[in-house]
Amino acid sequence: MRTNLLIFSFLVLFQHLFAQDSPKIVLPSGTDWNQLKEGTQVAFQLKIEGKDCGNFKFSIPQGKVDGMELDSLGRFSWTPSYDLVDRLTGFKFQQVIFEARCDSSKDVVSAKVEFRIQHTNRPPIVKDQNPFYVQYNTTNIYKFDRYFVYDEDNDPIVIIPSLETLPEGMKMSSQGEVSWTPSLTQFKQLKNQPIYIEFYAEDQPSKVQVKGRLKVEATQIDLPPEIVVVPRESNFFLKENQTVSLRFYLSDPNGDDDIQEFDFLTDNQNITKNMLVKNTANQYEFIFKPSYDFVKDPYDTLSFTVDFFVIDKTRKRAVKTIKFTVKNAVNEAEADLKLYNLYRGTLLRGWELMEQLREKEAELKKLYIKAKKGKKNRSIVTASLGATTSLSSFLIPKDQPEQQRLASTLGGTTVLTIGTLEATEVIGKSMKDLIDRLNYVIEKKNEIQTKGDIFARDFSLKSSRRGPDFIRKVDDFMSTMNLKGLVVLDLDAAWEPKNKPTDTNIKKTFKDFNPEEQTKP
């Protein structure tokens, strides 16, 4: 009993000592150190408990994202970016594995940490707007530029005007559209001194507001019109048969009614005027969809520029230059149509051969049945007289006794011998050759039927015919339809099927054939 107690005590002591010597990563204490927010920095020190703690070097083998920093001594810092968690998601878990490696002892320890990152709402951004230039006796319209009032979290923004700063008659919508028709007195005052109107940009649904202001001035000079392109890109890369749509918003500081013309110029003759669609007096849309022959072989791409320009009544203008680069693309509809025609044509060839073999099979069966009947109905008669034998061979049909003939003999005793021969031998054809041809026709017909069913089933869909295996299977099926005995079978090269080569007839032979409506690509 004492011996067992001593052994147990020794084991407990050994485990305790071993546990003390085993190194491990010590994480920060507390319960919320791994609860993070976007834009808020977290920093802590990783440590090692156990032997040779000073020789370990830290790293992040898995789960590291942009912004995470961990030096070899275990100092960790991270500021989760604001675009890490979507507003609608609310929070996100990010798992990270910390690893410590000792070069001297080759010990490696690791610890898994799961950070919970919560979305942080950012207030809207309001920058200084372009001035609102107004004219007298004109309904002036001003729209807030979304490049100056926006939300970095892509939250919806509502514009709330400060009513006490709005002059009489001015209206400001929640979407940031300002309309005002100043009176003569207001316009004269505005010429002497500009005014500022205040507003608030409020994001939804957080209701965080940021204050901004808009400068309103009277137009002193004739300013040129402006063009706003959506999307705001100057270079577009697209493939053939791909559609790009550009929306143009025109404005004039002297009033939108000052806009006289909007058009474009280009050196590419394939760009026609009907691509520019007029929706309203100051809003246009350019729709461009290059065809599959837009980029001529052997070129891979074609680049060109289009200059869009707007002119006001005083001939002042604004120009936006857009560059398009079109990449040569494969006409998938045309390629699919070619593959389908090859698919159908192969099965059509199989159907025609099956029809021809069926006719040949019926013909050979008739000859075989006729030959078997001829064996019973045909005989050869031999007569002999003494030492002299007179041969008189003739056929005696049993079913037509009235057509029988008498045999002339040369005196003496006549011996009449009736011997039976195969009818095919009589007419000069071999019964064995007839059976061989019939067997070959049946065997070839079964082989074509089996492989045709497999071919029709395996390539009934467009996607299956796009693979490289399709052409190989076509060649394999076509080789199956090569007959080695064309001359022996007496097949007519100018043979035409009795039935029409329709999709319905092909499907009757190959039930898995999938006919498609053939349309132009």
Secondary structure, DSSP 8 states (H G I E B T S, - for coil): -HHHHHHHHHHHHHHHHHHHHS-EEE---SSSTTEEETT--EEEE-EEESTTGGGEEEEEEE---TT-EE-TT-EEEE---TTSS-TTT-EEEEEEEEEEEETTT--EEEEEEEEEEE------EE-----EEE-TTS-EEEE--TTTEE-TT---EEEEE-GGGS-TT-EE-TTSEEEE---HHHHHHHHHS-EEEEEEEEETTT--EEEEEEEEEE--S----EEEEES--SEEEEETT--EEEEEEEE-TT-GGGEEEEEEEES-TT--GGGEEEEETTEEEEEE---TTSS-TT-SEEEEEEEEEEEETTS-EEEEEEEEEEE----HHHHHHHHHHHHHHHHHHHHHHHHHHHHHHHHHHHHHHHHHHHHHH--EEEEEETTEEE-------TT-GGG-------SS-EEEEEE---HHHHHT--HHHHHHHHHHHHHHHHHHHHHHHHHHHHT-SHHHHTSTHHHHHHHHHHHHT--TTHHHHT--TT---SS---HHHHHHHSTT---------
